[in-house]
Amino acid sequence: MTPEDPSAHVDMMVAEIPGHRPLMLDLRLPAGASGPVPLVIWIHGGAWLSGTNKHPAPPLAGARIPDRLLAAGYAVAAVTYRLSAEARFPAQLHDVKAAVRRLRADAPELGLDPSRFAVWGESAGGLLAALIALTGDRADLAGEVGVTGVSDAVKSAVVWYGPSNLLTMQAQAHPEAPMDHDAPDSPESLLIGGAVQENPDEARAASPVTYATAQAPAIRLVHGAEDRIVAAGQSVELHERLTGAGAPAELRLVAGADHCFVGVPVGPLVDDALDFFRRTIGDASRKGTDHDKIVSNGF
């Protein structure tokens, strides 16, 4: 993406927060789009300690996710959020909600269909994607960052290997896990500002399972079965909570895959996500969706 590309909006301002770096996003539109197009909002990972909206995690780089989305007829917005060294949760959720509102508020000028927004996040960004999907338009979680008075709800979400319950991460940890999620210096503890088990209320507030209800939009959870960083049990737990509540959740466990799907080809998993988006928000050529036909699908 280059500033000269007429289909790109680089470093679009989301909000200026006193004492913090500005929140920005990059937006790209599919070539030759005629009329409002559906939007997929990409949320990067990095343990809430690092990461950027400019480049994917190295194991995902070869999959060319933004280009695949554009070729399928979707606009793509890569967003930023404050990291845990900059602010504690729920600042990260507030920042991504602000990006959703900014894009929806300017949807007519940007060529976006405001009724067909979806999110896609990986790892730490997966937790945020799940939270965005599960807390849409909740006034108590909206925050006051950027544009207000606009819906921050989305129609569907793809969550790749994201944490779902900070309080059970260590109990579910892979036998070869390189970290103690309950330690005071774990990424999860740093996110909430204290050791996870010593701050259960804060941990629950940052956990997607807390917000699982029958009103949840369609969510597809995809997780490496051999993930040593965020155990696959996290996606299994969220899937069970959602389907138990009657929500349209889908789960795929990927045999032989570690975190970031290391150990397996990522391309077919991008295909999997594109198929889900076609079913839930359509594409540039098809405004209708199969949202009502989605059922729980574990495999």
C-alpha positions in Angstrom: 0.0 0.0 0.0 1.3 3.4 -1.0 0.0 6.9 -0.3 -0.3 7.3 -4.1 -2.8 4.4 -4.3 -6.2 6.0 -4.8 -7.8 2.9 -3.1 -5.7 3.4 0.0 -6.1 5.6 3.0 -2.8 5.4 4.9 -2.4 6.5 8.5 -6.0 7.6 8.9 -6.6 9.3 12.2 -8.8 7.5 14.6 -8.2 9.6 17.7 -5.7 11.7 19.5 -5.4 10.7 23.2 -3.6 13.1 25.5 -0.3 11.6 26.7 -0.3 8.8 24.1 0.6 8.3 20.5 -2.2 9.0 18.0 -4.4 6.0 17.1 -4.2 5.4 13.3 -5.5 2.9 10.8 -4.7 1.9 7.2 -7.6 1.3 4.9 -7.5 -0.3 1.5 -10.4 -0.8 -1.0 -10.7 -3.5 -3.6 -9.7 -2.4 -7.1 -12.7 -1.4 -9.2 -15.2 -1.4 -6.4 -18.5 0.1 -7.5 -20.7 1.0 -4.6 -20.4 0.2 -0.9 -18.2 -2.8 -0.1 -18.1 -5.0 3.0 -15.2 -4.4 5.4 -12.9 -6.7 7.3 -11.0 -5.1 10.2 -7.7 -6.7 11.0 -6.4 -6.7 14.6 -2.7 -7.6 15.0 -1.3 -9.8 17.8 1.9 -9.4 19.8 0.9 -10.3 23.4 -0.4 -6.7 23.8 3.4 -5.9 24.2 4.3 -5.3 20.6 3.0 -5.6 17.1 2.0 -3.2 14.3 -0.8 -2.7 11.8 1.8 -2.3 9.1 3.1 -5.9 9.0 1.7 -9.3 10.0 3.4 -11.7 12.4 6.3 -13.3 10.4 4.7 -16.8 10.2 1.7 -15.2 8.5 3.6 -12.9 6.1 3.6 -15.3 3.2 -0.1 -15.8 3.3 -0.7 -12.2 2.0 -3.9 -11.8 4.0 -4.7 -8.2 3.0 -4.2 -9.0 -0.7 -6.4 -12.1 -0.4 -9.2 -10.1 1.2 -9.0 -7.4 -1.5 -9.0 -9.9 -4.3 -12.2 -11.4 -2.7 -13.9 -8.0 -2.8 -13.4 -6.8 0.8 -12.1 -3.6 2.0 -9.4 -4.1 4.7 -8.7 -1.9 7.6 -5.6 -2.6 9.8 -6.0 -0.9 13.1 -3.8 0.1 16.1 -4.4 0.1 19.8 -2.5 1.0 22.9 -0.2 -1.7 24.2 -0.1 -2.9 27.8 3.0 -0.7 28.6 1.0 2.3 27.5 -2.3 1.6 29.2 -4.1 -1.2 31.0 -7.2 -3.0 29.8 -9.9 -1.9 28.7 -7.9 0.8 26.8 -7.2 -1.7 24.0 -10.8 -2.6 23.6 -11.8 1.1 23.6 -9.2 1.8 20.9 -10.5 -0.8 18.5 -14.1 0.2 19.1 -13.1 3.7 18.3 -11.7 2.5 15.0 -14.9 0.7 14.2 -16.9 3.8 14.9 -14.6 6.0 12.8 -15.0 3.7 9.8 -18.7 3.5 10.2 -19.2 7.2 10.7 -17.3 7.9 7.4 -18.6 4.8 5.5 -20.4 6.8 2.8 -17.3 8.8 1.9 -15.0 5.8 2.1 -17.2 3.5 0.0 -17.9 1.1 2.8 -21.2 -0.7 3.6 -21.7 0.1 7.3 -24.1 -2.9 7.7 -21.4 -5.4 6.7 -18.4 -5.0 9.1 -16.5 -7.9 10.4 -13.3 -8.4 12.5 -10.4 -10.8 12.2 -7.8 -11.0 14.9 -4.8 -13.2 15.7 -3.5 -14.1 19.2 -3.7 -10.9 21.4 -5.7 -9.4 18.5 -7.9 -12.5 18.5 -9.0 -11.7 22.1 -9.8 -8.2 21.0 -11.7 -9.4 17.9 -13.8 -11.7 20.1 -14.5 -8.9 22.6 -15.5 -6.5 19.7 -17.9 -9.1 18.4 -19.4 -10.0 21.9 -19.7 -6.5 23.3 -21.1 -4.5 20.4 -22.9 -1.3 21.4 -22.6 -1.9 25.1 -22.5 1.6 26.6 -20.5 0.4 29.6 -17.7 -0.9 27.4 -17.7 1.8 24.6 -15.2 4.1 26.1 -14.8 7.7 25.1 -12.0 7.5 22.5 -12.6 9.2 19.2 -16.0 9.3 17.5 -18.9 8.5 19.8 -22.6 8.1 19.2 -22.0 5.6 16.4 -22.5 1.8 16.5 -19.4 -0.2 17.3 -21.1 -3.6 16.5 -19.9 -6.0 13.9 -21.7 -8.8 12.0 -19.1 -11.5 12.3 -15.6 -12.4 13.6 -12.8 -14.7 12.8 -10.6 -15.4 15.9 -7.3 -17.1 15.3 -5.7 -18.7 18.4 -6.9 -16.0 20.8 -7.1 -16.2 24.6 -10.7 -16.4 25.8 -10.5 -16.9 29.6 -7.5 -15.4 31.4 -8.3 -17.3 34.5 -8.0 -20.8 32.9 -5.0 -20.2 30.6 -2.4 -21.7 32.9 -4.6 -24.6 33.8 -5.0 -25.4 30.1 -1.4 -24.7 29.2 0.4 -27.0 26.7 2.9 -29.4 28.4 5.7 -27.5 26.5 4.4 -24.0 27.3 7.2 -21.5 27.6 5.5 -19.2 30.1 3.4 -19.1 33.2 0.3 -17.2 32.4 -0.4 -16.6 36.1 2.9 -15.0 36.7 2.9 -11.3 37.5 5.0 -10.5 34.5 3.0 -12.6 32.0 1.4 -10.8 29.0 -2.1 -11.4 30.5 -1.1 -10.0 33.9 0.6 -7.0 32.3 -2.6 -6.4 30.3 -4.8 -6.1 33.4 -2.2 -4.5 35.7 -1.7 -7.3 38.1 -1.2 -11.1 38.5 -4.2 -12.8 36.9 -5.3 -15.0 39.8 -4.9 -12.2 42.3 -7.2 -9.9 40.2 -10.1 -12.2 39.1 -12.5 -9.4 38.5 -10.1 -7.6 36.1 -9.3 -10.9 34.5 -12.9 -11.8 33.9 -13.5 -8.3 32.4 -10.8 -8.9 29.8 -12.0 -12.4 29.0 -14.4 -13.0 26.0 -16.1 -16.0 27.8 -17.6 -13.4 30.2 -19.7 -11.9 27.4 -21.0 -15.1 25.6 -24.7 -14.8 25.0 -27.3 -15.9 22.5 -27.1 -12.5 20.9 -23.5 -12.9 19.8 -22.9 -12.5 16.1 -21.4 -15.4 14.0 -17.9 -16.2 15.3 -15.4 -18.7 13.8 -12.6 -19.9 16.1 -9.5 -21.5 14.5 -6.7 -22.8 16.7 -3.6 -24.9 16.4 -4.1 -28.1 18.3 -0.4 -28.0 19.4 -0.4 -24.3 20.3 2.3 -23.9 23.1 1.6 -20.1 23.7 -2.2 -20.0 23.9 -3.6 -23.5 24.4 -6.3 -24.8 22.1 -8.5 -25.3 25.1 -9.1 -21.5 25.1 -11.0 -21.7 21.8 -12.7 -24.9 22.9 -13.9 -23.1 26.1 -15.3 -20.1 24.2 -17.0 -22.3 21.6 -18.7 -24.3 24.4 -19.8 -21.1 26.1 -21.2 -19.7 22.9 -23.0 -22.8 21.6 -24.3 -23.5 25.1 -25.9 -20.0 25.0 -27.3 -20.7 21.5 -25.0 -18.4 19.6 -23.8 -19.3 16.0 -20.2 -20.3 16.8 -17.9 -22.5 14.8 -14.7 -24.2 15.9 -11.8 -25.6 13.9 -8.8 -27.2 15.6 -5.8 -27.5 13.2 -3.8 -30.7 13.7 -0.1 -30.3 14.0 -0.2 -26.5 14.3 1.6 -24.4 16.9 1.0 -20.8 17.6 0.6 -18.7 14.4 -0.1 -22.0 12.7 3.6 -22.8 12.6 3.9 -26.3 11.2 1.1 -26.2 8.7 0.4 -24.2 5.5 -1.5 -20.9 6.3 -3.0 -20.5 2.8 -5.8 -23.0 3.3 -6.7 -21.3 6.6 -7.0 -18.0 4.9 -9.4 -19.7 2.4 -11.3 -21.0 5.5 -11.7 -17.4 6.8 -12.7 -16.0 3.4 -15.4 -18.7 3.1 -16.7 -17.7 6.5 -16.8 -14.0 5.5 -18.7 -14.8 2.3 -21.3 -16.6 4.4 -21.7 -13.9 7.0 -21.1 -10.5 5.3 -21.2 -11.5 1.6 -18.7 -9.9 -0.8 -18.7 -6.9 -3.2 -20.8 -8.8 -5.7 -23.3 -10.4 -3.3 -25.1 -8.3 -0.7 -27.1 -11.2 0.7 -25.5 -13.6 3.3 -26.1 -17.0 4.7 -25.9 -15.7 8.3 -29.1 -17.4 9.4 -27.9 -20.8 8.1 -24.7 -20.9 10.2 -24.7 -23.7 12.8 -22.1 -24.9 15.3 -19.4 -26.9 13.5 -16.6 -28.5 15.4 -13.9 -30.5 13.6 
